[in-house]
Amino acid sequence: MANHKSSLKRIRQGVVIRLANRYYKKSTRTAIAKLRLLEDKAEANKFLPKVISMIDRLAKKNTWHKNKAGNLKSSLMIKVAKMA
């Protein structure tokens, strides 16, 4: 167990941050899955900016690597562009 006051505080902060990261990652993954299931192009075009914003937020906070975020955004935009 930690002996210093600061290390105890870091442990407490880590728990809170971990739970927040889990929530945002899971909600973003759900939104991505929902976007991939859409078949209407107009609806997908409307939903795409929200998903991209969520991905960018995770990349900005270093929860996801910036390259992972870029690859996800690229593949989603290609999928929406190819919709009939």
DODREN-989808 format. One record per residue (C-alpha): residue number from 1; residue in one letter; x, y, z. Coordinates in Angstrom, 3 decimals, always signed. Each point is the difference from the previous one (the first is absolute). Example, Ala and Ser with C-alpha at 12.3 -4.5 7.8 and 13.67 -1.06 7.14 Angstrom:
resi=1; resn=a; c1=+12.300; c2=-4.500; c3=+7.800 .
resi=2; resn=s; c1=+1.370; c2=+3.440; c3=-0.660 .
# end
This chain:
resi=1; resn=m; c1=+0.000; c2=+0.000; c3=+0.000 .
resi=2; resn=a; c1=+1.132; c2=+3.552; c3=-0.696 .
resi=3; resn=n; c1=+1.602; c2=+1.970; c3=+2.818 .
resi=4; resn=h; c1=-0.149; c2=+3.557; c3=-1.296 .
resi=5; resn=k; c1=-3.006; c2=+2.276; c3=+0.037 .
resi=6; resn=s; c1=+0.544; c2=+0.902; c3=-3.642 .
resi=7; resn=s; c1=+0.105; c2=-3.640; c3=-1.122 .
resi=8; resn=l; c1=-3.252; c2=-0.720; c3=+1.830 .
resi=9; resn=k; c1=-1.584; c2=+2.950; c3=-1.791 .
resi=10; resn=r; c1=+1.316; c2=-1.212; c3=-3.372 .
resi=11; resn=i; c1=-1.561; c2=-3.409; c3=+0.657 .
resi=12; resn=r; c1=-3.370; c2=+1.650; c3=+0.725 .
resi=13; resn=q; c1=+0.267; c2=+2.180; c3=-3.104 .
resi=14; resn=g; c1=+0.961; c2=-2.985; c3=-2.114 .
resi=15; resn=v; c1=-3.197; c2=-1.824; c3=+0.897 .
resi=16; resn=v; c1=-2.165; c2=+2.974; c3=-1.001 .
resi=17; resn=i; c1=+1.914; c2=+0.583; c3=-3.238 .
resi=18; resn=r; c1=-0.141; c2=-3.707; c3=-0.898 .
resi=19; resn=l; c1=-3.771; c2=-0.107; c3=+0.408 .
resi=20; resn=a; c1=-0.453; c2=+3.167; c3=-2.069 .
resi=21; resn=n; c1=+2.230; c2=-1.388; c3=-2.760 .
resi=22; resn=r; c1=-1.958; c2=-3.270; c3=-0.010 .
resi=23; resn=y; c1=-3.277; c2=+1.876; c3=-0.348 .
resi=24; resn=y; c1=+1.160; c2=+2.214; c3=-2.892 .
resi=25; resn=k; c1=+1.735; c2=-2.871; c3=-1.817 .
resi=26; resn=k; c1=-3.041; c2=-2.249; c3=+0.267 .
resi=27; resn=s; c1=-2.446; c2=+2.688; c3=-1.114 .
resi=28; resn=t; c1=+2.245; c2=+0.828; c3=-2.972 .
resi=29; resn=r; c1=+0.313; c2=-3.669; c3=-0.996 .
resi=30; resn=t; c1=-3.799; c2=-0.317; c3=+0.196 .
resi=31; resn=a; c1=-0.454; c2=+3.101; c3=-2.182 .
resi=32; resn=i; c1=+2.477; c2=-1.380; c3=-2.566 .
resi=33; resn=a; c1=-1.859; c2=-3.312; c3=-0.120 .
resi=34; resn=k; c1=-3.303; c2=+1.833; c3=-0.392 .
resi=35; resn=l; c1=+1.432; c2=+2.079; c3=-2.878 .
resi=36; resn=r; c1=+1.308; c2=-3.115; c3=-1.737 .
resi=37; resn=l; c1=-3.471; c2=-1.580; c3=+0.157 .
resi=38; resn=l; c1=-1.762; c2=+2.992; c3=-1.571 .
resi=39; resn=e; c1=-1.100; c2=-0.495; c3=-3.583 .
resi=40; resn=d; c1=-1.525; c2=+3.414; c3=-0.768 .
resi=41; resn=k; c1=+2.650; c2=+2.394; c3=-1.335 .
resi=42; resn=a; c1=-1.771; c2=+3.165; c3=+1.190 .
resi=43; resn=e; c1=-0.318; c2=-1.379; c3=+3.512 .
resi=44; resn=a; c1=+3.639; c2=-1.144; c3=+0.002 .
resi=45; resn=n; c1=+1.182; c2=+3.435; c3=-1.210 .
resi=46; resn=k; c1=-1.928; c2=+1.589; c3=+2.854 .
resi=47; resn=f; c1=+1.449; c2=-2.390; c3=+2.625 .
resi=48; resn=l; c1=+3.611; c2=-0.042; c3=-1.299 .
resi=49; resn=p; c1=+1.113; c2=+3.383; c3=+1.488 .
resi=50; resn=k; c1=-1.135; c2=-1.073; c3=+3.483 .
resi=51; resn=v; c1=+2.022; c2=-3.212; c3=-0.217 .
resi=52; resn=i; c1=+3.065; c2=+1.811; c3=-1.364 .
resi=53; resn=s; c1=-0.255; c2=+2.496; c3=+2.840 .
resi=54; resn=m; c1=-0.053; c2=-2.822; c3=+2.548 .
resi=55; resn=i; c1=+3.037; c2=-1.638; c3=-1.617 .
resi=56; resn=d; c1=+1.905; c2=+3.314; c3=-0.085 .
resi=57; resn=r; c1=-0.755; c2=+0.587; c3=+3.670 .
resi=58; resn=l; c1=+1.490; c2=-3.379; c3=+0.941 .
resi=59; resn=a; c1=+3.090; c2=+0.664; c3=-2.138 .
resi=60; resn=k; c1=+0.446; c2=+3.470; c3=+1.508 .
resi=61; resn=k; c1=+0.007; c2=-1.450; c3=+3.520 .
resi=62; resn=n; c1=+2.422; c2=-2.782; c3=-1.047 .
resi=63; resn=t; c1=-2.559; c2=-2.648; c3=+0.882 .
resi=64; resn=w; c1=+0.339; c2=-1.264; c3=-3.572 .
resi=65; resn=h; c1=+3.135; c2=+0.443; c3=-2.082 .
resi=66; resn=k; c1=-0.277; c2=+2.724; c3=-2.646 .
resi=67; resn=n; c1=+0.749; c2=-2.508; c3=-2.787 .
resi=68; resn=k; c1=-2.769; c2=-2.321; c3=+1.183 .
resi=69; resn=a; c1=-2.374; c2=+2.959; c3=-0.002 .
resi=70; resn=g; c1=+1.098; c2=+1.000; c3=-3.496 .
resi=71; resn=n; c1=-0.422; c2=-3.537; c3=-1.324 .
resi=72; resn=l; c1=-3.470; c2=-0.294; c3=+1.520 .
resi=73; resn=k; c1=-1.141; c2=+3.361; c3=-1.360 .
resi=74; resn=s; c1=+1.374; c2=-0.812; c3=-3.448 .
resi=75; resn=s; c1=-1.703; c2=-3.383; c3=-0.197 .
resi=76; resn=l; c1=-3.315; c2=+1.405; c3=+1.217 .
resi=77; resn=m; c1=+0.081; c2=+2.870; c3=-2.508 .
resi=78; resn=i; c1=+0.795; c2=-2.412; c3=-2.835 .
resi=79; resn=k; c1=-2.885; c2=-2.253; c3=+1.071 .
resi=80; resn=v; c1=-2.464; c2=+2.913; c3=+0.094 .
resi=81; resn=a; c1=+1.253; c2=+1.336; c3=-3.352 .
resi=82; resn=k; c1=-0.495; c2=-3.404; c3=-1.679 .
resi=83; resn=m; c1=-3.605; c2=-0.327; c3=+1.201 .
resi=84; resn=a; c1=-2.603; c2=-0.160; c3=-2.756 .
# end
